[in-house]
Amino acid sequence: MGVRGDRLSSHYLPALMFLRGCYTFSSPILGACLELHSMSEISTPTQRTRVAREPERAVYDREAAYRILDEGFICHVGFSVDEQPFVIPTSYGRKDANLYIHGSAASRMLRQLKQAVPVCVTITLLDGLVLARSVFNHSMNYRSVVVIGKATLVDDPSEKLAALRVLSEHILPGRWDDVRQPNEGELKATSVLRLPIEEFSAKVRTGPPIDDEEDYSFPTWAGVIPLEIAAGEPISESRLKAGRAAPEYARKYSRVQTRARA
Ligand SMILES: Cc1cc2nc3c(=O)[nH]c(=O)nc-3n(C[C@H](O)[C@H](O)[C@H](O)COP(=O)(O)OP(=O)(O)OC[C@H]3O[C@@H](n4cnc5c(N)ncnc54)[C@H](O)[C@@H]3O)c2cc1C
């Protein structure tokens, strides 16, 4: 994907393009954009979290970042071992100003991170493919958050259980109370890490493609292919007791609903 369209918007029409992007779609993204304009706590980016390119797309508002974090549930965790970077996909949950990640106590990621090594966690929501008239100006609509810092092990048993519940409810609200609770062995085999959302940035691109003026007469289709996570019909497991129907939270699963509830 090219990026020249992005550069044009940042050089010539930053605020205008941002607003145009926000008001182009009547969707939850519009809500997200509008909310960005009534931001509450704006954090000051550090040298490490200041978005350099397309800075008008940067969002340092905590509540806006939380909305992105609450809609997603997959993150990519970047850390370095012996000078080799690794970026591992995993799930997460958020409660207040903390991200929680969990996994096998034996996993390299969890073993490394609990030693308080620097970590970078990225969450990306892909909202659309942006098709311009030139290859170069193609882009994507997205909302993303980067959190950097050091994670710590949640070792207090009641906090650990609460954090696991946060993770579960973040991904599938309503499930935790419906299933067998973790036993001592399972808890022992699981590590939970807490990463404070202190040093963070978000970045949002919305709106149509931005073509070079001379390309607007080029005879091809241009616009946006919206993308979103859509849940299918739940598929019952073969050993399910007769008459056991899928619960509502499974039948009506939606990340947008999750976001609205948050
Ligand atoms: C789905 C998707 C597709 C993208 N496609 C392209 C592409 O094709 N080409 C391209 O150049 N860029 C693309 N980007 C944007 C890319 O993520 C960076 O923003 C971009 O590389 C510019 O980085 P930089 O040099 O300004 O900042 P960097 O120096 O790389 O980062 C500085 C700091 O800015 C913040 N930051 C940077 N990017 C983001 C972000 N996306 N979200 C939250 N915080 C951020 C972080 O805190 C980071 O530590 C895409 C982003 C997404 C989510």
The ligand as an SDF file (V2000), in Angstrom:
LIG
                    3D

 53 58  0  0  0  0  0  0  0  0999 V2000
   -3.6030   -1.2630    9.3560 C   0  0  0  0  0  0  0  0  0  0  0  0
   -2.4820   -0.2690    9.2070 C   0  0  0  0  0  0  0  0  0  0  0  0
   -1.8580   -0.1040    7.9890 C   0  0  0  0  0  0  0  0  0  0  0  0
   -0.8330    0.8200    7.8470 C   0  0  0  0  0  0  0  0  0  0  0  0
   -0.1930    0.9090    6.6470 N   0  0  0  0  0  0  0  0  0  0  0  0
    0.8850    1.7060    6.5290 C   0  0  0  0  0  0  0  0  0  0  0  0
    1.6800    1.7110    5.3390 C   0  0  0  0  0  0  0  0  0  0  0  0
    1.3960    1.0090    4.3820 O   0  0  0  0  0  0  0  0  0  0  0  0
    2.7720    2.5260    5.2990 N   0  0  0  0  0  0  0  0  0  0  0  0
    3.1260    3.2990    6.3610 C   0  0  0  0  0  0  0  0  0  0  0  0
    4.1370    4.0080    6.2920 O   0  0  0  0  0  0  0  0  0  0  0  0
    2.3910    3.3330    7.4760 N   0  0  0  0  0  0  0  0  0  0  0  0
    1.3010    2.5400    7.6000 C   0  0  0  0  0  0  0  0  0  0  0  0
    0.5990    2.5280    8.7660 N   0  0  0  0  0  0  0  0  0  0  0  0
    0.9530    3.5110    9.7940 C   0  0  0  0  0  0  0  0  0  0  0  0
    2.0680    2.9760   10.7070 C   0  0  0  0  0  0  0  0  0  0  0  0
    1.4500    2.2820   11.7930 O   0  0  0  0  0  0  0  0  0  0  0  0
    2.9040    4.1230   11.3260 C   0  0  0  0  0  0  0  0  0  0  0  0
    2.0640    5.0630   11.9140 O   0  0  0  0  0  0  0  0  0  0  0  0
    3.7960    4.7380   10.2750 C   0  0  0  0  0  0  0  0  0  0  0  0
    4.7880    3.7940    9.8970 O   0  0  0  0  0  0  0  0  0  0  0  0
    4.4340    6.0240   10.7130 C   0  0  0  0  0  0  0  0  0  0  0  0
    5.2330    5.8350   11.8240 O   0  0  0  0  0  0  0  0  0  0  0  0
    6.1860    7.0310   12.3340 P   0  0  0  0  0  0  0  0  0  0  0  0
    7.4760    6.9780   11.5890 O   0  0  0  0  0  0  0  0  0  0  0  0
    5.4130    8.2710   12.3320 O   0  0  0  0  0  0  0  0  0  0  0  0
    6.3420    6.6630   13.7930 O   0  0  0  0  0  0  0  0  0  0  0  0
    7.3680    5.6780   14.5240 P   0  0  0  0  0  0  0  0  0  0  0  0
    8.6710    6.3860   14.7020 O   0  0  0  0  0  0  0  0  0  0  0  0
    7.3470    4.3310   13.8720 O   0  0  0  0  0  0  0  0  0  0  0  0
    6.6440    5.5990   15.9030 O   0  0  0  0  0  0  0  0  0  0  0  0
    6.7740    6.6060   16.9100 C   0  0  0  0  0  0  0  0  0  0  0  0
    5.7050    6.3960   17.9180 C   0  0  0  0  0  0  0  0  0  0  0  0
    4.4690    6.8020   17.3310 O   0  0  0  0  0  0  0  0  0  0  0  0
    3.4300    5.9680   17.7880 C   0  0  0  0  0  0  0  0  0  0  0  0
    2.7830    5.3350   16.6220 N   0  0  0  0  0  0  0  0  0  0  0  0
    3.2650    5.1710   15.3730 C   0  0  0  0  0  0  0  0  0  0  0  0
    2.3660    4.5360   14.5770 N   0  0  0  0  0  0  0  0  0  0  0  0
    1.3110    4.2850   15.3610 C   0  0  0  0  0  0  0  0  0  0  0  0
    0.0730    3.6730   15.1280 C   0  0  0  0  0  0  0  0  0  0  0  0
   -0.2760    3.1680   13.9020 N   0  0  0  0  0  0  0  0  0  0  0  0
   -0.8030    3.5720   16.1610 N   0  0  0  0  0  0  0  0  0  0  0  0
   -0.5000    4.0740   17.3840 C   0  0  0  0  0  0  0  0  0  0  0  0
    0.6560    4.6700   17.6630 N   0  0  0  0  0  0  0  0  0  0  0  0
    1.5490    4.7790   16.6630 C   0  0  0  0  0  0  0  0  0  0  0  0
    4.0570    4.9260   18.7010 C   0  0  0  0  0  0  0  0  0  0  0  0
    3.9270    5.3270   20.0510 O   0  0  0  0  0  0  0  0  0  0  0  0
    5.5080    4.9300   18.2960 C   0  0  0  0  0  0  0  0  0  0  0  0
    6.3350    4.5350   19.3590 O   0  0  0  0  0  0  0  0  0  0  0  0
   -0.4450    1.6140    8.9460 C   0  0  0  0  0  0  0  0  0  0  0  0
   -1.0870    1.4620   10.1650 C   0  0  0  0  0  0  0  0  0  0  0  0
   -2.0860    0.5370   10.3060 C   0  0  0  0  0  0  0  0  0  0  0  0
   -2.7370    0.3720   11.6560 C   0  0  0  0  0  0  0  0  0  0  0  0
  1  2  1  0
  2  3  1  0
  2 52  2  0
  3  4  2  0
  4  5  1  0
  4 50  1  0
  5  6  2  0
  6  7  1  0
  6 13  1  0
  7  8  2  0
  7  9  1  0
  9 10  1  0
 10 11  2  0
 10 12  1  0
 12 13  2  0
 13 14  1  0
 14 15  1  0
 14 50  1  0
 15 16  1  0
 16 17  1  0
 16 18  1  0
 18 19  1  0
 18 20  1  0
 20 21  1  0
 20 22  1  0
 22 23  1  0
 23 24  1  0
 24 25  2  0
 24 26  1  0
 24 27  1  0
 27 28  1  0
 28 29  2  0
 28 30  1  0
 28 31  1  0
 31 32  1  0
 32 33  1  0
 33 34  1  0
 33 48  1  0
 34 35  1  0
 35 36  1  0
 35 46  1  0
 36 37  1  0
 36 45  1  0
 37 38  2  0
 38 39  1  0
 39 40  1  0
 39 45  2  0
 40 41  1  0
 40 42  2  0
 42 43  1  0
 43 44  2  0
 44 45  1  0
 46 47  1  0
 46 48  1  0
 48 49  1  0
 50 51  2  0
 51 52  1  0
 52 53  1  0
M  END
$$$$
